[in-house]
């Protein structure tokens, strides 16, 4: 039995019901995260049908993803609004273009190319521009931005400079030349791309009044979901569909505009009531997803950047406090998060309800490693697992070939690794801006960082040892997955939600990202963190690390977006740890034997010069080494993954008598204390 109009209204909260009753446009719904916007707009359409105001076939609802369109169609069927067209922009436009093209131009609409890359490869050859697949992907993205922003090849050099776009590897004039050649190749092949679908449909509507009139008679009521993500080309198409009418309802959240790199801008949503005088503006502020603690954090994050967005009000019961945690380095951060995930699973939380969210793809590796070490399955969403990425596979292959070639190298593992990766295009300095080139550099830099970690733990390690370690990491992170923890970038996480969310790496330089060098770019980074925070239903854990690698310089600071959120005692503790680390790095640690200033990390860890006689119980040291060998053999990992020689030496030097004393020793974190503490303390007992 289909629900009645009254039934539909009764299922909504007051603000949602106001949306449902606003059946004549223009209507602007500003819907905060988790406030039930899809529920509101589908009930609005269904209420219009049930009350006789709408004819289902005269309603067109557009959104951005096939998943969202499918969800909308399913809900509308359940609500008794069969016949309503719910489609993506491209799907709706393609349907119209295919129908009208033969009538206007004769013949079928040109074939839609599945990928720009083959045509773009031909264009770069014509322009004699040397590219690889990574640069090709960046060029494709740049052409997409230009086309949706109504930027022609001739105008690209000037307008892209004004927008702060471009590459380090080729200049803007060359990019414009390739862009023009791409359009030429496409015409010659009789193909169109995804952006052309929208351009062709807009052209049909603007050039042929009969086509425009027919489409406008067909679709009298427009509904646009995620309106904050509309780009200029989509806005143009919407204007053509409307043809000067005002029966449009748009729904969005300016605080979730995170795709400016693809041409999106919050101005379309923010300026809606100025463009349509007398428009109805309704705010949805009741958040049904998250606890009050999480919503308080979200409101604080968004406060400084909030203009036309809303302040959320949680409708859930109180939950645990949001945690803000500083770690000494990224390895410690990953180990701690993985240990918390293990405890959550053991306490009954399904792994599929846990997510680890990060800013850039390369951050996933440490968490893949830490989860795999605990046999916790995981799914990397939206991107390939670290060791599946083409640039990483190629790097490992070249490193393996170099190691097997018999070249002993320089004896400096990091330098030898950089030499190999340099042949692939790696450089010390990252490319400016975002994109595939930057992602590739981050992956290579992560491999260099792994080499640095290995060299610090095992000074005698060479390329063959590094390759073995990389292969072990790759193998351990590829266990079959039934259900697992989600690892995802903040961009990929939009539209999803989990019971427990870990937002990691929330420090300056990563959040906001280092190349966010304008106020607008920084504000988009703030919105990106807001999206991450509002993915959590019950628990939210925010963390950052003072250094990238163990023993590294602890000069990172928590993100400015966390100002006003971190407890005062936590802030002072973080600063204190950073100051102590900096003091050690400046050389104030002295040898316990001769009082000479210690110069290396290994010396500082054991508290004496490498040339001074040992002050530890050698019998205990050998017992610890033997125990470590058994652990490494059982876990099938290198011995240094349990404890390094320097850590074992420090344990033998200090001979700790309890867990707090053991935890003070460099190299013994909370995770290793939980895993090995009892056995180590038993060996140290007299």
C-alpha positions, 0 to 999 in steps of 0.5 A: 500500500502506497503511503498517503501524503499525510503519511509522508509528512508524518515520517519527517522532522519539522525542517524536513517536513518544511522541505517536503511542503515547499513544492514550488521553486526556487527552493534552496535546502542547506543540509548539514552532514548527517541531517537526512537530506536524501530522505528530505528530497525524496519525501518532497518528490513523493509528497508532490506526487501523492498530493497531485501537484507533480506528475512523476514523469515530469520530475528530473532529479540529478545527482553526481554518482550512479550509486546516489542516483540508484539509492534515490530511485530505490527510495522513490519506488518505496515511497510510491513515486515510480516514474520519476527520473533520478539520474546523474548529470551525465546520464540525463544529458546523454539520454537527451543528446542521443535522442535529439542529435539525429533529429538536429544534425543527422546520424548518431551521436558520436561514440563516447570514448571510454578513456581520454588517455589513448587520444591524449597519447596521440595528441602529445606525440603530435606536439612532440611532448614527452610524457609518461602515464602519470603525467598523462593522467594529470593532463587528462585531469587538467583538460577536464577542469578546462572543459567544465570551466568553459576554458578554451585551449587558446585561453588556457595559459591566462585562465589557468595561471589565474586559477593557480593551476599547471605543472612543474614538468611542462609550461602552460603554453605547452599544455594548451597546445596539447589540449588543442591537439587532443580536441583535434584528434577527438574530432578526427576519430569521431569521438566525444568524451564525458565533458562533451556529453554535457557540452553537446546537450547544452548546445542542442538546447541553446541552438534549437528552440524545438529541442529546448521546448520539448525538454522543458515540457517533459521536465517541469520540476528539477531537483539537484542533489549535492549542489555544492559540487556543481561546476560551471558547465553543469550550471550552464546545462541546468540553466538550459533545462530551466529555460528561465523558469524557477521550479528548481530545488537544490540541496547541498552543504557548502561545508562539504565542498571539497572538489574545487580541483574538478571545478566545483565551487560553493558559490553556486549554492551560497549565491542561490538566494541572491540569484533567485530573488524570493527563493525559499531557504531551509536549513537542516541542522538535526544530525542523526548520525553522530554523538554530541561529542563528535558534532561539537568537534565538527562545529568547532572545526568548521566555525572559522570557515563557516559562512553559509553553512549550518551549525549541527545539533546531534539527535543521538545519545551522548557517547565517548569523548573525542580523543586527540593524541600526539605520537612521537612518529608515524610508526608509533601512530600506526601501531597505536591505531592498529592496537586500538582496532584490535581491542575494538574487534575483540570487544565486538565492533565489526571491522567493517564499521571502522575506518582510518582516514588520511589526507594522501594515498602514501599515508596508507602504507604504515597502517597497512603494515601495522594492521597486517602484523596483527592479522587484521584484514583491511580494504583500501578504498578508492586507491590501490594498496601501497604495494599494488601501485604501479610506481611502487611495483616498478621501484621494488623491481628496479631495487631487486635488479640492482641488489642482484646485480652484485653492485655493493653500492656506496654503503649508504642504503638511503643514498643507494635507494635514491640513486635507483629511484632517480632513474625513474624520475624521483627527485629530492624536491616534490612537484608542486601542487596536487595530482598523479605526479605528486601521488607518484612522488609521495609513493617513491618518497615513502620507499626512501623513508622505509630505507631510512628506517631500515638503515637506522635500525640495522646500519649494515643493511644493504639493498638486498635487505631492503628488498627482502623487507619490502617483499615481506611488507607486500606479502603480509598486507595481501591476506584474503579479505572477508570483512575489514577495516576501511583505509581511505583518503578523506576525499574518498570517504565523502558520503560514507559513515562508520561507527568508529573513525580514526582521522590520522596525520592531522598535522601542519603540512598535511592538514592543511596540505603543504601546497594549500598556499592560498586562503581559499585552498586552506579553507577547502582543507578545513572543509576536508577535515570537517568531512572526515570528522562527520563520518563517525557515528559513535567514536572519533579519534584524531591523531598526529605525529611529531616526526615521520620516522622513529628518532626523526626531528619532532618539529611537526605541530598539530593542525591549526584546525584543531585549535580550541579542540585539544585539551590544555593538558594534552597541548602542553604535554605535546609541546614538552615532548617536542622540546625534549626531543629537540634538546636531544637533537641539539646534542645535550645527551652525554655518555654515561661513561666518559661524559662526551656529547652523544652524536648519533641516535644509536648512542643516545638510545643506549646512553653512551659512546659506541667506543666506550666499554659496555656497562650492561650485563652481557649475559642478559643481553645475549638472553634478550637476543636469543629471545628476540630471535625466537620471536622473529622466527615465530612471526616470520619477520626480521629480528629488528622488527621485534627490537633493534640491537640498540633497544636491547642494549638499552634494556640491558643497560637499564635492567628495568624492573617494571612496566613503566620503567621499560616503557621509558626506554627508547624503542619500547612503545605501548604496543611493544610493551603490551606484546613483549613486556611480560617476557622481557621483564621476566628476563630482566628480573634477578 
